Amino acid sequence: MAEIRIKGIRKTFGKVKAVWDVDLTVQDREFVVLLGPSGCGKTTLLRCIAGLEQVDGGRIFIGETDVTDLQVRRRRIAMVFQSYAVFPHMNVFDNIGFGLRMQHLPKPEIEERVQATAELLHIEELLERYPAQLSGGQRQRVAVARAIAVQAEVLLMDEPLSNLDALLRLEMRAELKHLLDELNTTVVYVTHDQVEALSMGDRIAVMKGGKFLQIDSPIKIYDHPTDRFIGSFIGNPPMNFLTARLMDKGAFVQVNETKLPIGPEVADRLRATGKDTIWMGIRSENIDPMDVHAEGTLPAHVLVVEPLGSHNLLTAKIGDAIIKVNDHPDSDIRPDQDIWLRLITEKIRWMDKDTGQAIN
């Protein structure tokens, strides 16, 4: 069993609370992504799991073992760093086999494991080369190979693809996901790239200010964010937010001067909060732009049209709010044009205007 249990972990640097009283359970063979902006505490938490940072409070368990005070080498973990951290004076074979030599394995077993791991990462032809002779993608494959060769119970990955260019990152993301699915190991993966998080993880733990805001499946994180920060952080473009006023009677809200139907169940739920004004969040793909007026649509003015191949991305203005809207690539909508927007009502996410918390 390689389940990871984190209970009440705290880590401070001076007066800064880098990680504060967090709990997390990563199931055996689960792939969990720690996601958040720079400085949110995700790398610090990963280093605490690895033993590279001593915690100020709380406990960490791997399987049934309390590893909080154990040395790094006794935790049965492997780690891939953002900077690759391959040894420049060693060739690829020796880099991959480094951890195995530290375990004092017999030479034939080391050779067998290095060869098998190199074939898994498609770098078997590079075993005699040195890091200076490799591309960035090849060096990253070496770093991953070195980590998985030791067959550790837990694999920790700290933004392993962030130093690669966009096309190579896309390539490596798919390869890495396929590889980790085959290995069936427990993985904790740190990134600030929400596309990586959504496409790779079984669950995503969104962090801000040293705490978890939401731990859920990628689709839940994307489609049902628990607060405005998550909605505005996840997605490209991020979720749009408009101010809506709940009308005294009927199942309607008012956005600017337009009355929008929302359904009686939603209206009752919103009225139960006692708030007159709320945030209305909706993603760009859940808005249908129209060049003619229809009942229940919002008037908007197009500022920018960005052709992106698969679709056009419209930047439009509704009152003082700027929103993003997906449109068909062959659409006739142009900049400086008045349009009307039909919102898919069931895709609207309602949030408290004071706290930013989702209204469920």
C-alpha positions in Angstrom: 0.0 0.0 0.0 1.3 3.5 -0.9 -1.6 5.6 0.4 -0.4 9.1 1.6 -2.2 10.7 4.5 -1.4 14.3 5.4 -2.9 15.4 8.7 -2.8 19.0 9.9 0.5 19.9 8.2 1.9 23.3 9.0 5.1 24.9 7.6 6.2 28.5 8.1 9.1 30.5 6.9 9.5 33.3 9.4 6.1 35.0 9.5 4.9 33.5 6.3 2.5 30.6 6.6 3.5 28.6 3.5 1.3 25.6 4.4 -1.3 25.9 7.1 -3.2 23.1 8.8 -3.9 21.1 5.6 -5.3 17.5 5.4 -5.2 15.3 2.3 -5.5 11.6 1.6 -4.0 10.3 -1.7 -5.3 6.8 -2.3 -3.0 3.9 -3.3 -2.1 4.3 -7.1 -4.0 7.6 -7.3 -2.7 10.6 -9.4 -3.4 13.8 -7.4 -2.4 17.2 -8.8 -1.6 20.1 -6.5 -2.6 23.2 -8.4 -2.4 26.9 -7.6 -0.7 30.2 -8.4 3.0 30.8 -7.5 3.5 31.1 -3.8 0.4 29.2 -2.8 2.4 26.5 -0.9 2.1 23.5 -3.4 5.8 22.9 -3.8 6.4 23.4 -0.1 3.8 20.7 0.7 5.4 18.4 -1.9 8.8 18.9 -0.2 7.3 18.2 3.2 6.0 14.8 1.8 9.5 14.1 0.4 11.2 15.0 3.7 13.2 17.9 2.1 11.4 20.3 4.5 10.9 19.7 8.2 7.2 20.3 9.1 6.3 22.6 12.0 3.2 20.6 12.9 1.1 17.7 11.8 1.9 14.2 10.6 2.6 12.5 7.3 1.9 8.8 6.7 2.9 6.7 3.7 1.0 3.4 4.0 0.9 2.6 7.7 4.3 4.2 8.4 4.5 7.6 10.0 7.3 9.2 7.9 7.1 12.7 9.4 10.5 12.4 11.1 12.1 9.9 8.7 15.1 10.7 6.5 14.4 11.2 2.8 16.1 7.9 1.8 13.9 5.9 4.2 10.6 7.2 2.8 10.5 5.0 -0.3 9.8 8.0 -2.5 11.2 9.2 -5.8 11.1 12.8 -7.0 11.3 14.6 -10.4 12.4 18.2 -10.1 11.5 21.2 -12.3 15.2 21.8 -13.1 15.7 18.1 -14.2 18.7 17.8 -11.8 20.5 15.3 -13.9 24.2 14.9 -13.1 26.3 16.5 -15.9 29.4 14.4 -15.3 27.4 11.1 -15.7 26.1 9.6 -19.0 22.4 8.7 -19.3 23.0 5.1 -18.2 24.7 6.2 -15.0 22.1 8.9 -14.3 19.2 6.4 -14.5 21.1 3.9 -12.4 22.2 6.3 -9.7 19.4 5.5 -7.3 19.8 1.8 -7.9 23.5 2.0 -7.0 22.6 3.8 -3.8 20.4 0.8 -3.0 23.4 -1.4 -3.5 21.7 -3.6 -6.0 23.7 -6.2 -8.0 25.2 -4.9 -11.2 23.2 -7.3 -13.5 20.0 -6.1 -11.9 21.0 -2.5 -12.3 21.8 -3.0 -16.0 18.5 -4.8 -16.5 16.4 -2.1 -14.8 18.2 0.7 -16.5 17.7 -0.9 -19.9 14.0 -1.6 -19.3 13.3 1.9 -18.0 15.2 3.5 -20.9 13.0 1.5 -23.3 9.9 2.6 -21.5 10.9 6.3 -22.0 12.2 5.7 -25.6 15.7 6.8 -24.7 17.5 3.4 -25.0 19.7 4.9 -27.9 20.9 7.7 -25.6 22.4 5.7 -22.8 26.0 6.6 -23.7 25.4 10.3 -24.1 26.0 13.0 -21.6 23.3 15.6 -20.5 25.1 18.4 -22.5 24.4 16.3 -25.7 20.7 16.1 -25.0 17.7 18.3 -25.8 15.5 19.6 -23.0 12.9 16.9 -23.7 15.5 14.2 -23.6 16.9 15.4 -20.3 13.5 15.5 -18.8 12.9 11.8 -19.9 16.2 10.9 -18.2 15.0 12.6 -15.0 11.7 10.7 -15.1 13.5 7.4 -15.9 15.8 7.8 -12.9 12.8 8.4 -10.7 10.8 5.4 -11.8 13.8 3.0 -12.1 14.0 2.7 -8.3 10.4 1.4 -8.2 9.5 3.7 -5.3 6.1 3.4 -3.6 5.4 7.1 -4.2 6.4 9.4 -7.1 6.6 13.1 -6.5 6.8 15.5 -9.5 7.5 19.2 -9.1 6.4 21.1 -12.3 8.4 18.6 -14.5 7.2 20.0 -17.8 7.4 23.8 -17.1 10.9 24.2 -18.7 9.8 22.7 -22.1 8.5 24.7 -25.0 4.7 24.6 -25.7 4.7 21.8 -28.4 7.1 19.6 -26.5 5.2 20.1 -23.3 2.0 18.9 -25.1 3.9 15.8 -26.4 5.4 15.0 -23.0 2.2 15.5 -21.2 0.5 12.7 -23.2 3.5 10.4 -22.9 3.8 11.0 -19.2 0.1 10.4 -18.5 0.3 7.1 -20.5 3.5 6.0 -18.7 2.1 6.7 -15.2 -1.1 4.9 -16.1 1.0 1.8 -17.0 3.1 2.1 -13.8 0.1 2.1 -11.5 2.1 4.0 -8.8 0.9 6.7 -6.4 1.7 10.1 -7.8 1.6 13.7 -6.4 2.1 16.2 -9.1 2.7 19.9 -8.7 1.8 22.4 -11.4 0.5 26.0 -11.9 -0.7 25.0 -15.4 -4.4 24.2 -15.2 -4.4 22.4 -18.6 -1.9 19.9 -17.2 -4.0 19.5 -14.0 -7.2 19.0 -15.9 -5.8 16.6 -18.4 -3.6 14.4 -16.1 -5.0 14.1 -12.6 -7.5 11.7 -11.1 -8.2 14.5 -8.6 -7.1 18.1 -8.3 -6.3 19.9 -5.0 -6.6 23.6 -5.6 -4.4 25.7 -3.2 -4.4 29.3 -2.3 -2.6 31.0 0.6 -1.3 27.7 2.0 -4.7 26.0 2.2 -6.9 23.8 0.0 -9.9 25.5 -1.5 -11.3 22.5 -3.3 -10.3 18.8 -3.8 -12.3 17.1 -6.5 -12.3 15.4 -9.9 -11.1 17.6 -12.9 -14.7 17.8 -14.3 -16.1 18.9 -10.9 -13.3 21.5 -10.4 -14.0 22.9 -13.9 -17.8 22.7 -14.0 -18.6 23.2 -10.3 -16.0 25.5 -8.7 -16.7 26.1 -5.0 -15.7 29.7 -5.1 -15.0 32.6 -7.5 -11.2 32.3 -7.3 -11.3 28.7 -8.6 -13.7 29.6 -11.4 -11.4 32.5 -12.4 -8.2 30.4 -12.1 -9.4 27.3 -13.9 -10.1 27.3 -17.6 -8.8 29.1 -20.7 -10.5 31.6 -20.9 -11.5 31.6 -17.2 -15.2 31.7 -16.1 -17.1 34.9 -16.8 -18.7 36.6 -13.8 -21.6 39.1 -14.0 -23.5 40.8 -11.2 -27.1 39.7 -11.0 -29.9 41.1 -8.9 -32.5 38.7 -7.6 -36.0 40.0 -8.4 -38.6 40.1 -5.7 -41.1 38.0 -7.5 -40.8 35.2 -10.1 -38.0 33.0 -11.2 -35.8 35.8 -12.7 -32.6 37.7 -12.1 -31.8 41.1 -13.6 -28.4 41.7 -15.3 -28.1 45.4 -16.1 -31.5 46.2 -17.5 -32.3 42.7 -18.8 -34.5 40.2 -17.0 -33.3 36.6 -17.4 -35.3 33.4 -16.5 -33.5 31.1 -14.0 -36.2 28.6 -13.0 -38.2 28.4 -9.7 -35.8 25.9 -7.9 -32.8 28.1 -8.5 -34.7 31.2 -7.5 -35.8 29.6 -4.2 -32.2 28.6 -3.5 -30.9 32.1 -4.1 -33.6 33.7 -2.0 -32.7 31.4 0.9 -29.3 33.2 1.1 -31.0 36.5 2.0 -28.9 38.3 -0.6 -30.3 40.6 -3.2 -27.2 40.7 -5.4 -25.1 37.7 -6.4 -22.3 36.6 -8.8 -23.5 34.8 -11.9 -20.6 32.6 -13.3 -20.7 31.1 -16.8 -18.0 29.7 -19.1 -17.4 31.0 -22.6 -18.6 27.8 -24.3 -21.9 28.0 -22.5 -22.9 31.3 -24.1 -24.5 31.4 -27.6 -23.9 34.7 -29.4 -26.6 35.9 -31.8 -26.7 38.8 -34.2 -30.4 39.3 -33.8 -32.4 40.0 -30.7 -34.4 37.2 -29.0 -36.3 37.0 -25.8 -34.2 36.1 -22.7 -30.9 37.3 -24.3 -28.4 39.8 -23.0 -27.3 42.7 -25.2 -23.5 43.0 -25.6 -21.1 45.0 -27.7 -18.2 43.1 -29.4 -14.7 44.6 -28.7 -12.4 42.0 -30.2 -12.7 38.9 -32.4 -9.8 36.4 -32.1 -9.9 33.6 -34.8 -8.4 30.5 -33.1 -9.1 27.9 -35.8 -11.5 25.6 -34.1 -13.6 28.7 -32.9 -13.6 32.4 -32.6 -13.1 34.0 -29.2 -15.1 37.1 -28.7 -14.3 39.8 -26.1 -17.6 41.6 -25.4 -18.8 44.2 -23.1 -22.0 44.0 -21.0 -22.4 47.3 -19.1 -19.1 47.7 -17.3 -18.3 43.9 -17.4 -15.9 42.4 -20.0 -16.6 38.7 -20.9 -15.3 36.1 -23.2 -17.6 34.1 -25.6 -16.9 31.2 -27.9 -18.3 31.6 -31.5 -18.3 29.4 -34.6 -15.2 29.9 -36.8 -17.3 30.8 -39.8 -19.4 33.4 -37.9 -20.1 36.8 -39.4 -19.9 38.6 -36.0 -17.2 41.4 -36.2 -15.6 43.9 -33.8 -17.7 47.0 -32.9 -20.9 45.1 -33.4 -24.0 44.9 -31.1 -24.9 41.3 -30.4 -27.2 39.3 -28.0 -26.1 36.4 -25.8 -28.2 33.4 -24.8 -26.9 31.8 -21.6 -27.3 28.1 -21.0 -29.2 28.4 -17.8 -28.3 25.1 -16.3 -24.6 25.9 -16.7 -24.8 29.1 -14.6 -22.9 28.9 -11.3 -24.2 31.2 -8.5 -21.8 32.6 -5.9 -22.1 34.9 -2.9 -21.1 38.4 -3.8 -19.5 39.0 -0.4 -17.6 35.7 0.2 -17.2 34.4 -3.4 -18.5 31.0 -2.1 -20.7 28.9 -4.3 -24.4 28.9 -3.5 -25.5 25.2 -3.6 
